[in-house]
Amino acid sequence: MLEINLSTLLLQVANFLILAYILTRFLFKPLKETLDKRASQVTKAVDEAEKATREAEKLRVEYEKKRENIDAEIVALKNEARIVIDQTRKQMLQEAYQEIEAMRARAQEELEQQRADALRLHRSKIGELVATLTRRMIKDILNPQLHQAYLDAFLDQLRLAQLDGRISTSGEETISAELITATPLAQENKARIATTLETVVSQPIDLACRVDAGLVAGAMVRLGDTLIDGSLQGQLQQLRNRYEAELG
């Protein structure tokens, strides 16, 4: 029969209780605290992870919104840039067109001016040629009778001249005059011209004479700043000027 020693049993129970107390006090409790602390840390980490996830999702949403806004701004900037480019292109085209029109107008003006200058030169050449041919033709047919006829016409021109009061005398009684003729004059014709001049200006005349074959025929007289031209050369020049003016 199994014998149970009470004292031994009590001792073992006491040892067990002591061991349980020791284990509970020094092992299970710290272990539980450690496990609770670790569980708290894990929970905290999970919470932080969830919070980070939520923040990341929030950031992602904000980023998506910002990206959408950026895309919209980019589209708006592109449209604005396209509008600016179109306006700039139109302005550049308009300025280029205006510059081309201005260049065309300047070119047209230059062409018109060159045409006018060429036409004027052409008319002048024609007038000069006509005057030269006429002078040569008249020289071929000039004779003493024609020279006298031109001189008589010059005297008539002097008689019709309105010189009274136009000639400055500077207080002198005699007026100096220069008579230029195409050919040497006889004394009689010089006297006629001097008498006619004195009648026209109502004062004595000191007449100096010289010959200029370039006058072709006729004569001219110079009284101070006044010139009375009755030469054939002067008449040809007037015809030339009239011819060029009529062509204009």
GUNU-489819 format. One record per residue: chain; x, y, z negated of N, C-alpha, C in turn. Coordinates in steps of 0.001 Angstrom, whole numbers. Each point is the difference from the previous one (the first is absolute). Layout:
A X Y Z X Y Z X Y Z
...
REM end
This chain:
A 849 -1166 0 -849 1166 0 896 1231 0
A -473 970 866 801 1229 159 -117 826 -1251
A 1182 342 -472 -9 802 -1194 288 1450 341
A -795 875 -506 163 1436 284 507 643 -1275
A 1134 575 179 602 682 -1133 -531 1425 23
A -711 354 -1017 -662 1294 -49 1008 1134 -36
A 1022 -189 -730 989 1079 -110 714 212 1327
A 238 -1125 651 655 109 1307 -934 655 971
A -1255 -362 -56 -1003 591 898 -126 1496 -249
A -72 357 -1239 -111 1431 -321 1230 758 468
A 1136 -688 -169 1251 648 434 4 199 1515
A -465 -1017 712 -48 115 1478 -1002 1059 421
A -1130 43 -710 -1009 1034 330 575 1375 -271
A 698 67 -1132 612 1285 -334 1036 384 1056
A 806 -976 409 1013 274 1062 -666 441 1306
A -1100 -675 316 -727 346 1243 -540 1422 -67
A -588 308 -1183 -555 1337 -148 1096 1065 77
A 1129 -339 -649 1126 935 42 482 170 1444
A 105 -1131 683 457 40 1387 -999 778 869
A -1303 -245 -239 -1019 711 761 72 1499 -284
A 238 297 -1304 114 1415 -329 1204 623 664
A 1095 -723 -41 1242 528 609 -182 178 1503
A -606 -1047 592 -198 87 1454 -954 1143 350
A -1054 97 -823 -969 1060 271 610 1369 -229
A 781 97 -1054 572 1306 -357 1153 392 916
A 849 -908 280 1222 355 706 33 -446 1459
A -953 -812 455 35 -472 1386 -1272 380 741
A -1114 -488 -484 -1246 234 727 -385 1485 54
A 139 722 -1122 -388 1390 -35 891 854 908
A 1348 -114 -103 846 775 938 -249 -395 1451
A -230 -1353 153 -252 -450 1377 -1305 602 513
A -996 30 -876 -1284 578 405 157 1486 301
A 765 665 -899 221 1428 246 753 223 1314
A 975 -871 217 774 115 1250 -896 -241 1203
A -842 -1066 -121 -910 -305 1103 -1012 1126 196
A -510 537 -1139 -950 1119 129 673 1222 635
A 1249 232 -469 738 1144 572 264 -212 1487
A 371 -1259 302 266 -296 1429 -1273 103 810
A -1120 -453 -602 -1285 90 698 -393 1454 192
A 283 801 -1057 -304 1431 115 846 637 1095
A 1273 -391 72 883 541 1029 -473 -417 1398
A -392 -1291 83 -501 -486 1288 -1266 753 387
A -897 199 -1015 -1246 734 287 303 1425 424
A 958 591 -744 391 1367 348 601 67 1410
A 845 -987 303 619 -45 1326 -1048 -176 1085
A -997 -905 -324 -1085 -213 975 -791 1286 185
A -287 659 -1169 -738 1264 99 791 1040 808
A 1308 64 -306 829 955 745 57 -355 1481
A 69 -1305 262 9 -430 1400 -1309 374 684
A -1125 -250 -740 -1300 365 571 -89 1517 198
A 527 732 -1026 -4 1463 134 853 442 1186
A 1185 -645 113 869 335 1128 -669 -357 1315
A -735 -1113 -19 -705 -413 1217 -1074 1023 362
A -747 427 -1084 -1038 1006 243 614 1305 508
A 1133 394 -636 659 1233 442 525 -154 1427
A 545 -1198 268 485 -241 1359 -1145 47 997
A -1124 -559 -374 -1169 42 891 -473 1444 176
A 33 726 -1128 -385 1409 80 947 768 904
A 1302 -277 -167 988 653 850 -187 -391 1460
A -347 -1293 188 -224 -466 1372 -1186 717 627
A -1069 150 -795 -1187 704 511 338 1451 308
A 731 623 -974 397 1387 236 894 105 1226
A 917 -968 140 890 4 1164 -801 -148 1286
A -992 -890 -39 -846 -178 1186 -731 1293 342
A -508 656 -1076 -691 1262 241 963 1046 553
A 1188 67 -650 990 962 487 421 -311 1428
A 159 -1297 291 391 -368 1358 -1090 382 985
A -1262 -204 -430 -1100 417 872 17 1507 200
A 252 712 -1128 80 1462 116 1167 416 880
A 1149 -695 -195 1173 300 826 -287 -286 1468
A -656 -1125 254 -362 -328 1379 -913 1076 588
A -966 436 -849 -905 1059 472 762 1286 252
A 950 329 -921 811 1204 197 867 -123 1249
A 559 -1215 202 822 -215 1198 -844 193 1255
A -1209 -565 -14 -897 183 1157 -315 1474 205
A -281 706 -1143 -310 1429 101 1199 773 523
A 1202 -347 -518 1208 667 478 240 -279 1477
A -251 -1244 409 166 -331 1418 -971 812 856
A -1248 72 -467 -988 792 749 396 1472 46
A 445 500 -1172 428 1401 -42 1213 229 898
A 961 -950 -68 1175 116 861 -387 -65 1473
A -969 -869 317 -460 -103 1389 -647 1310 444
A -795 590 -925 -636 1276 337 1055 1088 210
A 982 35 -935 1073 999 123 790 -207 1289
A 288 -1269 309 742 -302 1229 -799 422 1217
A -1314 -298 -20 -847 399 1129 -41 1518 140
A -161 685 -1150 -29 1463 59 1327 559 470
A 1099 -592 -525 1332 459 423 216 -257 1477
A -425 -1168 451 152 -333 1424 -812 960 861
A -1241 258 -438 -834 943 765 625 1393 6
A 510 400 -1187 624 1324 -69 1241 70 883
A 806 -1078 -53 1202 -35 840 -369 15 1474
A -1037 -764 349 -446 -6 1394 -514 1371 411
A -758 638 -920 -518 1328 314 1140 1004 157
A 988 -70 -933 1137 903 95 796 -279 1269
A 180 -1294 326 712 -339 1234 -755 497 1221
A -1341 -144 -32 -812 480 1120 105 1520 120
A -69 685 -1158 128 1455 35 1372 418 512
A 1047 -719 -429 1346 317 470 129 -249 1494
A -610 -1102 454 30 -295 1437 -735 1082 781
A -1168 405 -530 -758 1061 667 784 1306 12
A 682 294 -1133 813 1219 -57 1155 -76 990
A 657 -1183 56 1087 -183 957 -515 116 1433
A -1196 -580 226 -586 85 1340 -317 1446 348
A -539 737 -992 -319 1411 250 1268 802 263
A 1062 -282 -817 1263 714 220 585 -345 1360
A -79 -1290 345 504 -412 1308 -797 662 1125
A -1331 74 -200 -839 645 1009 343 1482 121
A 209 636 -1170 375 1414 32 1350 187 686
A 951 -902 -334 1315 104 632 -103 -223 1502
A -836 -983 396 -183 -240 1428 -644 1203 687
A -1028 558 -681 -651 1178 563 980 1162 96
A 826 146 -1060 985 1080 16 1031 -223 1099
A 470 -1257 113 962 -308 1056 -619 197 1384
A -1291 -411 123 -680 192 1277 -141 1491 318
A -372 769 -1068 -147 1445 206 1346 644 340
A 1063 -445 -727 1331 553 288 441 -362 1406
A -241 -1265 380 388 -429 1346 -800 757 1059
A -1307 176 -276 -832 725 961 422 1464 78
A 308 572 -1181 459 1384 -10 1316 141 765
A 915 -953 -233 1266 32 721 -227 -189 1496
A -913 -923 323 -309 -244 1407 -581 1257 646
A -920 650 -716 -582 1229 537 1055 1079 159
A 904 76 -1018 1056 994 79 913 -267 1184
A 311 -1292 210 850 -358 1143 -694 346 1313
A -1307 -315 53 -748 307 1224 -48 1504 218
A -299 752 -1087 -43 1457 123 1325 570 436
A 1075 -543 -611 1337 461 382 293 -340 1459
A -388 -1206 408 238 -409 1391 -794 881 968
A -1269 267 -339 -828 844 859 598 1401 105
A 425 542 -1195 590 1339 14 1291 28 810
A 808 -1051 -147 1260 -57 742 -238 -94 1499
A -935 -857 394 -299 -139 1434 -577 1301 567
A -896 613 -782 -592 1264 459 1070 1077 143
A 913 69 -996 1070 991 59 893 -224 1223
A 306 -1261 262 840 -302 1161 -708 359 1308
A -1300 -336 38 -750 307 1220 -78 1507 232
A -228 756 -1076 -100 1451 148 1351 594 366
A 1080 -544 -605 1334 497 356 280 -162 1483
A -506 -1104 558 247 -244 1436 -707 1003 891
A -1099 563 -501 -779 907 859 138 1461 -426
A 783 253 -1066 149 1373 -456 771 827 1022
A -453 1232 202 665 958 880 -137 1376 -640
A 648 1001 539 -84 1339 -607 -1429 498 -154
A -872 -324 920 -1378 450 -98 -703 -611 -1218
A 233 -1301 -216 -610 -650 -1177 583 545 -1291
A 1312 231 -25 612 592 -1199 -630 1341 -303
A -213 817 1057 -606 1306 -190 -1447 -145 -469
A -703 -1012 539 -1381 -213 -423 -68 -361 -1488
A 926 -860 -471 41 -354 -1424 345 1209 -845
A 911 866 525 369 1194 -748 -1181 969 -105
A -768 151 1118 -1179 853 -39 -1036 -536 -981
A -140 -1335 -28 -941 -597 -960 451 260 -1428
A 1321 -25 -227 528 294 -1334 -286 1439 -403
A 107 942 961 -322 1400 -284 -1471 150 -377
A -855 -708 724 -1433 39 -356 -221 -528 -1416
A 743 -1053 -359 -109 -570 -1346 444 1008 -1055
A 1073 741 309 473 1023 -938 -1043 1101 -182
A -634 413 1085 -982 1082 -91 -1191 -402 -882
A -322 -1296 12 -1150 -483 -793 371 -318 -1452
A 1302 13 -317 433 -342 -1362 -406 1087 -975
A -514 -421 -1152 -409 932 -1057 1123 67 -1030
A 962 893 232 1183 76 -860 29 1237 -873
A -928 916 192 14 1237 -772 -211 -305 -1486
A 962 385 -828 -91 -241 -1439 546 -1341 -434
A 319 -886 938 523 -1322 -355 1514 -34 -16
A 651 986 587 1455 25 97 550 886 -1101
A 887 -574 -820 624 767 -1083 1129 856 582
A -51 1317 -231 1017 918 540 1069 359 -1018
A -255 -297 -1285 947 317 -1083 359 1479 -15
A -925 832 419 223 1439 -20 808 522 1179
A 402 -874 927 783 440 1156 -931 451 1119
A 496 977 769 -813 513 1099 -3 -942 1187
A 1093 -746 201 141 -905 1142 -109 -1442 -473
A -743 -822 740 -177 -1425 -329 916 -822 894
A 742 -916 -617 873 -892 766 -812 -1167 517
A 209 -353 1248 -700 -1119 624 984 -775 862
A -240 -1312 122 842 -858 844 -860 -577 1112
A 452 215 1224 -693 -523 1168 794 -1166 562
A -671 -1165 120 657 -1208 525 -719 -381 1274
A 753 -141 1088 -582 -311 1302 667 -1236 582
A -724 -643 935 547 -1193 640 1082 346 1018
A -112 1176 607 983 472 993 349 1444 -316
A 1151 463 490 359 1410 -216 -1052 922 608
A -304 1073 -737 -1029 929 444 618 1227 679
A -748 502 961 378 1278 595 -290 1102 -997
A 699 1119 148 -165 1112 -924 -1431 496 -18
A -651 -63 1134 -1388 457 99 -909 -826 -905
A 176 -1327 28 -837 -867 -844 309 196 -1480
A 1291 216 -356 348 283 -1386 -712 1258 -486
A -7 1031 871 -640 1256 -378 -1495 -196 -172
A -612 -767 869 -1437 -266 -103 -330 -689 -1327
A 813 -998 -353 -258 -737 -1245 212 903 -1205
A 1071 824 19 265 906 -1118 -1124 1004 -157
A -465 556 1151 -1098 961 -60 -1263 -643 -556
A -290 -1218 436 -1193 -709 -483 85 -258 -1499
A 1166 -401 -493 175 -255 -1425 -170 1275 -806
A 572 1105 477 -147 1263 -717 -1464 425 -75
A -743 -280 1091 -1427 329 -8 -754 -856 -1020
A 381 -1279 -79 -712 -926 -890 260 324 -1459
A 1269 272 -347 343 234 -1413 -34 1473 -361
A -171 862 1010 -97 1454 -231 1265 569 -626
A 1163 -590 322 1286 509 -481 1070 -302 1051
A 1099 767 -33 1098 -277 929 575 -1392 -239
A 487 -637 1041 524 -1360 -60 1481 3 382
A 815 -680 -832 1396 -267 344 57 -1440 497
A 1 -188 1303 -177 -1324 599 1347 -625 354
A 248 -1187 -534 1180 -788 354 -455 -1167 868
A 745 -288 1079 -407 -1031 954 1017 -1132 38
A -508 -1222 186 859 -1157 259 -765 -1005 840
A 764 -886 648 -584 -970 931 56 -1389 -633
A -1103 -762 113 -78 -1397 -450 -684 -789 1107
A 812 -755 777 -561 -743 1131 -980 -1066 -448
A 44 -375 -1288 -923 -1009 -497 -1440 462 12
A -236 1304 135 -1379 504 77 -645 -316 1336
A 794 -407 996 -449 -377 1338 -468 1220 780
A -1009 707 -519 -509 1208 644 -678 842 -1064
A -244 1296 328 -643 874 -958 977 526 -1022
A -517 459 -1168 847 605 -1024 -686 -98 -1351
A 774 355 -1036 -557 128 -1345 705 1155 -681
A -691 621 -925 584 1121 -716 -186 -230 -1494
A 1031 378 -780 -27 -177 -1450 75 1366 -652
A -1000 286 -801 -58 1240 -763 -30 -359 -1484
A 1143 36 -640 58 -429 -1395 -381 -1465 -118
A -1072 -291 -776 -480 -1379 -165 -1069 -361 1018
A -320 934 900 -1049 -239 985 624 -412 1328
A -522 -1106 553 482 -499 1288 -1160 -42 971
A 192 630 1132 -995 -48 1076 616 -832 1122
A -575 -1175 217 569 -966 946 -836 -16 1278
A 613 447 1073 -644 -49 1309 826 -797 991
A 778 -948 -525 866 -803 871 -741 -1243 481
A 502 -539 1105 -583 -1243 506 277 -1150 -968
A 1171 29 -639 316 -1036 -990 -1002 37 -1147
A -359 1200 -473 -999 121 -1058 -1356 -499 440
A -379 297 1233 -1289 -468 517 -26 -1526 115
A 1125 -571 459 86 -1467 88 -89 -631 -1387
A 618 638 -996 -65 -534 -1361 -1425 62 -539
A -711 1094 320 -1400 104 -416 -854 -1072 667
A 269 -227 1304 -741 -1047 702 296 -1367 -605
A 1269 -213 -344 377 -1278 -618 -700 -182 -1341
A -4 1034 -841 -668 -75 -1299 -1497 -247 178
A -594 696 965 -1434 -176 263 -288 -1426 487
A 896 -519 841 -162 -1353 514 58 -1025 -1122
A 982 142 -895 144 -948 -1112 -1184 118 -966
A -488 1242 -189 -1140 181 -910 -1271 -603 596
A -178 117 1300 -1202 -564 651 50 -1519 -44
A 1186 -581 122 109 -1462 -101 -293 -480 -1417
A 288 868 -973 -255 -391 -1396 -1472 -22 -298
REM end
